Amino acid sequence: MLSKDDVLGVSKLSRLKLSDEQVDKFKTQMENVLELFDEVKNIDVDGIEETSQVSGLKNITREDVVEYDDDLRPDSSNDLLVNTPRRDGSKIIVPKVIDTK
């Protein structure tokens, strides 16, 4: 059904390096999965109504409201800036974490 090149192609797309033993193992496993898909394709579903949800539940959402604990209520942005080691006016200066080289 599948060739080793098929498995190697999938492993390349997945950015996985596989040994020869792993290629053989995954070839068998992938063939088994594809056989299961073939079995599902052959199931007679004539007369069965399509469903996408069977519980009847609806997604109920509430309004997004910001709530603070009394101890954590921010009185102003200056409270945050007072505790920062480095700042430039109202901006917090952080160390560079992404090297673009």
Buried (B, 14 or more C-beta within 10 A) or exposed (E): EBEEEBBBEBBEEEEEEBEEEEBEEBBEEBBEEEEEEEEEEEEEEEEEEEEEEEEEEEEEEEEEEEEEEEEEEEEEEEEEEEEEEEEEEEEEEEEEEEEEE
